[in-house]
Structures are given as C-alpha cells and as structure tokens.
Amino acid sequence: MNKSNKYALNGAIIGGLINALLNAIRQINRINERPNEEFNWKELLAASGKGALIGGTGGFIVGSILDYQNSLEHPLNTDLLLVGIVNDIRLNKSDRQYQTLSSKADSLINLLKRKYHNKLDGEPMKLGSTEKGTALRNKFDLDICLPFRPGSFSSTEEMYYSVLECMEKYVGQNSVVKVRDQKKSVGVILEIRGNKYKIDVVPYKLTKGNSSSGYLYVNSKNIFGNSQSRTKTDIYRLKNIRFSETQKKIVTALKHWKNKNDVPISSHLLENLVLDSYYYNHNKIPKSLTKKIMMVFYHIRDNFDTMVIRSIENTNNILTDIPVENKDLIISSCKRIIEEYEYQPNSIVDFFESE
C-alpha cells in the first residue's frame, strides 16, 4: 500500500475518533449545565465525519509527499551492501581477541584431558557459532563439549559438579576471573586485555551402546531452590549440521538483526528457521542474497505461529515452543521489515546496518 492511502486511512480513523471524543466531552459538559438537554447522536456523527475528513486529508498529503520522495530514490545494490555489512559484523578467525580466547580454550581442553583422561570417551571438541562461521564480531564465546564414558560417573549431576569444581580451582589463573554454574554448562569467564569473554564447558555422559547420544545435566533454578534433571542430546549430530556460505551470511545477518532490535528469539532457533525456510522453498529458492533473506522473513511471518521445529540433537526439544507473546513480537518484527521492503527495497539495508 502507498503511504498516501495508508496515511489517509489512518488519519481518517484517528481524526474521526479524536473529534468524536471531543464532541462527546463538549456535549456531556453541556448536559451537566442543562439537565433537560439530550445527547445529540447526529452531532456526534457529524463531528466524527468532519474529523475523519480533516485527518484523512492531512494524512493523504503527508503520505503523498513521502510517496513522491520514495519515487525519487535510486535502487541500491542491496546484495553488495548486505555482503559488506555481514563481512563487517561477522567474526574473523584472524581476530586477535578470538585467537587469544581460542588459545585459552585449548589450554582448558588440555587441562580437562589430563584431569579426566580415564573418564573421557573421545576428544573434547569446540562447538558453537565460532566453529560454524556465524559468530558476531562484537558478541561471541566458545563452547567446549566433554564426552564422558557411560560408566564414568554415577549420575549426570555428579559429572556436572565435578567439572564445576575442577574449573573453580583455576580462578585467578590463565585469565580466568570467574566460574559460574549455568543451566546446562559451566561458564568460565575470562578477562583478556580489559574485555570479558566466556567459554562454556558442556559435560555430557554418553549412553551405553551408542557412540554419539548422551545426557546433559539440567540445573533449573526456581523459587523453590534448584531442580535437577537431565536432558538427552547428540552432540555429534549437532556438530554435523552444515550451512552453505550463503546460509552462514543469512544466519549472521539475522543474529545481528535480532540483537539490534531486541527480537526475543534464540540464535539456535534462527539457524533452524533458515534451514526450514530453504526446505520449505526447496524448488523456488531466489538467487540474490537480499531475496533469500526476505524469503526467511516471509517464511516466519506466514508460518511461525503454527510451525513445529524440533532440535536435531533431541527431537523432544521443540524449539518453537516459546511464549505466545514472543511469537507475536517475532512475527510483527518480520511484518515490519516486509512492509518497508515492499514499499522501498532499499530499506532492507537499514535493518542490518551497524549502529
């Protein structure tokens, strides 16, 4: 819809309501002064119509000016601009801070291997957005997964607190300033050149007779204290998720968009939505990066309220099972981008530019 029509409609509605309200107040005041006088509905209707006419005309004029200005805007090479934005916001593994953090992670891995050499089943591995190539330059951390043998601990709780205690002993060493217990991982906070970074150590215990699936300890804090449980996972399946280079650009751009606009959606769900969008549109994938990004926004807008996406590492984990109000905010955020893009395609760049 052109701005002239949209603004005229909104102006008519707002103008009509405001003028009707003002007229109603005036009439009520008159009735209070003259008790025998009755409320005049025709006068109210006439006032509403007058307000709608004035508001609609004003809105049409403002919208027409915006439409004219929009018609003068030259088309931009949005693909080129979006690639430039992604290259600017995406973490480069040659980044000095990243390399230092990665080296610290390697030191932690060696420490954990020495500590648990007779309990581990395979090599500890790095996971997460830094390994996928979708991490943001200004907001990244590292994940280390520790695969323990089936009989290494009597429970996942014992496993988790053993790793937590091990990490706590290294506070004050090798840039470690704090260790904290988290829902499924042990958070190791490091300070490097005045900046704080986090390495999440994720211990999991493999199940008997299966080389990849296992269980994570879940530490859920609530008003009644800590509620302990475990959840199934398959870290190897998670690690084997593959993104094309274009999909990595899309995921990176969407993560930046959601952080910039406080959209209540997890990065893990965003990744799955990109893959689901490709699957849903498998025979009609557009060629340009801009239209691929818009394809994801259209997919979310049209399907997010009913779709069910399960996590690949645990099919019982439904990623789309989030509060309705969050779903509504996510959909409305996508609608806003789509409306602006359909009105002026150049606007897509504004939604992703760094502040």
C-alpha positions in Angstrom: 0.0 0.0 0.0 1.3 3.5 -0.8 1.9 5.8 2.1 -0.7 8.2 0.7 -3.5 5.6 1.0 -2.2 4.2 4.3 -1.7 7.6 6.0 -5.1 8.8 4.7 -6.8 5.7 6.2 -5.0 6.0 9.5 -5.6 9.8 9.6 -9.3 9.4 8.9 -9.6 6.8 11.7 -7.6 8.8 14.2 -9.1 12.1 13.2 -12.7 10.7 13.4 -12.1 9.2 16.8 -10.5 12.2 18.3 -13.1 14.7 17.0 -15.9 12.3 18.1 -14.4 12.1 21.6 -14.0 15.9 21.8 -17.6 16.4 20.7 -18.8 13.8 23.3 -17.0 15.7 26.1 -18.5 19.0 24.9 -22.0 17.5 24.9 -21.6 15.9 28.3 -20.5 19.3 29.7 -23.5 21.0 28.1 -25.8 18.4 29.6 -24.3 18.9 33.0 -25.2 22.6 32.7 -28.6 22.0 31.1 -30.0 18.7 32.5 -33.0 18.8 30.2 -30.9 18.7 27.1 -30.4 15.2 25.5 -27.3 13.7 23.9 -27.2 14.5 20.2 -26.0 11.4 18.3 -26.3 13.2 14.9 -24.0 15.9 16.1 -21.5 13.3 17.3 -21.7 11.5 13.9 -21.2 14.8 12.1 -18.2 15.6 14.3 -16.7 12.2 13.6 -17.1 12.7 9.9 -15.6 16.1 10.0 -12.6 14.8 12.0 -12.2 11.9 9.6 -12.2 14.2 6.6 -9.6 16.5 8.1 -7.4 13.7 9.4 -7.7 11.7 6.1 -6.9 14.8 4.0 -3.9 15.6 6.2 -2.7 12.0 6.1 -3.1 11.8 2.4 -1.0 15.0 1.9 1.8 13.7 4.1 1.7 10.3 2.5 1.8 11.7 -1.0 4.9 13.7 -0.1 6.6 10.6 1.2 5.5 8.6 -1.9 7.0 11.3 -4.2 10.3 11.3 -2.2 10.3 7.5 -2.4 9.8 7.5 -6.2 13.0 9.6 -6.5 15.1 7.1 -4.5 17.6 5.3 -6.8 17.7 1.5 -6.4 20.8 0.3 -4.4 22.8 -2.8 -5.0 21.4 -4.3 -1.7 23.2 -7.6 -2.3 26.6 -5.9 -2.3 25.7 -3.7 0.7 24.4 -6.7 2.7 27.6 -8.7 2.0 29.6 -5.7 3.2 27.6 -5.5 6.4 27.9 -9.2 7.0 31.7 -9.1 6.5 31.9 -6.2 8.9 29.8 -7.8 11.7 30.9 -11.4 11.4 33.8 -12.7 13.5 37.0 -13.2 11.5 39.1 -16.0 13.0 42.2 -14.0 12.4 40.8 -11.5 15.0 43.4 -11.1 17.8 40.9 -11.4 20.6 39.4 -14.5 19.1 42.8 -16.2 18.7 43.7 -15.4 22.3 40.4 -16.8 23.5 40.8 -19.9 21.3 44.2 -20.4 22.8 42.8 -20.2 26.3 40.1 -22.7 25.3 42.9 -25.1 24.0 44.6 -24.8 27.4 41.3 -25.6 29.2 40.9 -28.6 26.9 44.4 -29.9 27.8 43.7 -29.4 31.5 40.4 -31.3 31.3 42.0 -34.1 29.3 44.7 -34.5 32.0 42.1 -34.4 34.8 39.6 -36.8 33.2 41.8 -38.9 30.9 40.4 -42.2 32.2 36.8 -41.0 32.1 36.5 -39.3 28.7 35.3 -41.1 25.6 36.9 -39.3 22.7 38.4 -35.8 22.3 36.8 -32.7 23.9 35.7 -30.5 21.0 34.8 -26.9 20.3 31.3 -26.2 19.1 29.1 -23.2 18.6 28.8 -20.3 16.2 32.5 -19.6 16.2 33.1 -23.0 14.6 30.1 -22.7 12.2 31.3 -19.3 10.9 28.2 -17.5 12.1 29.6 -15.7 15.2 29.3 -11.9 15.6 32.5 -9.9 15.9 31.3 -8.0 18.9 29.5 -10.8 20.7 30.9 -14.3 20.7 32.0 -17.0 23.1 33.3 -20.5 22.8 31.8 -23.9 23.7 33.8 -26.9 24.7 32.0 -30.3 24.8 33.3 -33.0 27.1 32.1 -36.6 26.2 32.3 -38.8 29.2 32.1 -42.6 29.1 28.8 -44.2 30.1 30.1 -45.5 33.5 32.4 -42.6 34.3 30.0 -41.1 36.9 27.1 -42.4 38.9 24.9 -39.6 37.6 24.9 -36.6 35.3 24.7 -34.4 38.4 27.9 -35.9 39.8 29.6 -35.3 36.4 28.4 -31.7 36.2 29.6 -30.7 39.7 32.9 -32.5 39.3 33.6 -30.3 36.2 32.3 -27.2 38.0 34.7 -27.8 41.0 37.6 -28.5 38.6 37.1 -25.2 36.9 36.6 -23.2 40.1 40.1 -24.2 41.1 41.6 -22.2 38.2 40.0 -18.9 39.1 42.9 -16.4 39.1 44.9 -18.4 36.6 45.2 -18.2 32.9 43.0 -15.1 32.7 40.1 -16.9 34.4 38.2 -14.4 36.7 35.0 -16.2 37.5 33.3 -19.6 37.2 29.6 -20.0 37.4 27.0 -22.8 37.2 24.6 -22.5 34.4 21.6 -24.4 33.2 23.5 -27.0 31.1 27.1 -25.8 31.1 29.8 -24.4 33.3 30.5 -20.8 32.4 34.2 -19.8 32.6 34.6 -16.0 32.5 38.0 -14.7 31.3 39.3 -11.2 31.1 41.5 -10.5 28.1 43.0 -7.1 27.5 40.3 -5.5 29.6 37.4 -7.3 27.9 35.4 -10.2 29.4 34.8 -13.3 27.4 33.1 -16.6 28.2 33.9 -20.2 27.5 31.0 -22.6 28.1 32.2 -26.1 29.2 29.4 -28.6 28.4 29.9 -32.0 30.0 27.7 -34.9 28.8 27.6 -38.6 29.6 27.3 -41.0 26.7 24.7 -43.7 26.8 25.6 -47.4 26.6 25.7 -49.0 23.2 25.6 -45.6 21.4 28.6 -43.8 20.2 27.1 -40.3 20.0 24.0 -39.7 22.1 24.1 -38.9 25.7 22.7 -36.8 28.5 23.3 -33.3 29.8 22.7 -32.3 33.4 20.0 -29.6 33.7 20.3 -27.2 36.6 17.0 -25.3 36.8 16.9 -22.6 39.5 13.4 -21.6 40.7 11.7 -20.1 43.7 11.8 -23.5 45.5 15.5 -23.9 45.0 17.4 -25.9 42.4 15.5 -28.5 40.4 17.9 -31.1 38.9 17.2 -33.2 35.9 18.8 -34.4 32.7 18.1 -34.0 29.0 19.0 -36.1 26.1 21.4 -34.8 23.4 23.5 -35.9 20.5 26.5 -33.5 20.2 27.9 -35.2 17.1 24.6 -34.7 15.2 24.6 -31.1 16.3 28.2 -30.7 15.1 27.4 -32.2 11.7 24.8 -29.6 10.8 26.2 -27.9 7.7 25.4 -24.5 6.3 26.3 -23.2 2.9 28.4 -20.0 2.8 25.2 -18.0 1.8 23.3 -19.6 4.7 26.1 -18.6 7.0 25.7 -15.0 5.8 22.0 -15.1 6.4 22.3 -16.5 9.9 24.9 -13.9 10.8 22.7 -11.1 9.4 19.6 -12.4 11.3 21.5 -12.7 14.6 22.7 -9.1 14.2 19.1 -8.0 13.4 17.7 -9.8 16.4 20.3 -8.3 18.8 19.9 -4.8 17.3 16.1 -4.9 17.6 15.7 -7.0 20.8 13.8 -9.7 19.0 13.1 -12.5 21.5 14.4 -15.4 19.5 17.4 -17.7 20.2 20.2 -18.0 17.7 19.7 -21.7 17.6 16.1 -21.3 16.5 17.2 -18.7 13.9 19.6 -21.2 12.4 16.8 -23.8 12.2 14.4 -21.3 10.7 16.9 -20.6 7.9 17.3 -24.3 7.2 13.5 -24.8 7.4 12.9 -21.9 5.0 15.2 -23.5 2.5 13.5 -26.8 2.9 10.0 -25.2 2.6 11.0 -23.3 -0.6 13.3 -26.1 -2.0 12.1 -25.7 -5.6 11.9 -21.9 -5.6 15.0 -20.5 -3.8 15.7 -17.0 -5.1 19.1 -16.2 -6.5 20.0 -12.9 -4.7 21.1 -12.7 -1.1 18.6 -9.9 -0.5 15.7 -12.1 -1.7 17.0 -15.1 0.2 16.9 -13.1 3.4 13.4 -11.9 2.6 12.4 -15.5 1.9 13.2 -16.3 5.5 11.2 -13.3 6.8 8.2 -14.3 4.7 8.5 -17.9 5.9 8.5 -16.7 9.6 5.6 -14.3 9.0 3.4 -16.8 7.3 4.2 -20.0 9.3 5.8 -19.2 12.6 2.6 -19.3 14.7 1.8 -22.9 13.6 5.1 -24.5 12.7 6.8 -27.1 14.9 10.6 -27.3 14.7 12.4 -29.9 16.7 16.1 -29.7 17.7 18.1 -32.2 15.7 20.1 -33.4 18.7 16.9 -34.0 20.8 13.6 -34.4 19.0 11.8 -34.0 22.3 13.1 -30.4 22.4 10.6 -28.3 20.4 12.4 -25.1 19.6 9.2 -23.3 18.6 7.6 -24.0 21.9 8.0 -20.4 23.2 5.6 -17.9 24.8 2.8 -16.7 22.6 3.8 -13.1 23.3 7.3 -13.8 22.0 5.9 -15.4 18.9 3.7 -12.3 18.3 6.7 -10.0 18.7 8.8 -12.1 16.3 6.1 -12.2 13.6 5.4 -8.4 13.9 9.1 -7.7 13.6 9.1 -9.7 10.3 6.0 -7.9 9.1 7.5 -4.5 9.7 10.6 -5.4 7.5 8.4 -6.9 4.8 6.1 -3.9 4.7 9.1 -1.5 4.4 10.8 -3.7 1.9 7.8 -3.9 -0.3 7.4 -0.2 -0.2 11.1 0.6 -0.7 13.5 -2.3 -1.3 16.5 -0.1 -0.3 15.1 -0.1 3.3 16.4 -3.7 3.9 19.9 -2.3 4.3 18.7 0.0 7.2 17.5 -3.0 9.2 21.0 -4.6 9.2 23.4 -1.6 9.3 25.5 -1.4 12.4 24.6 1.4 14.8 
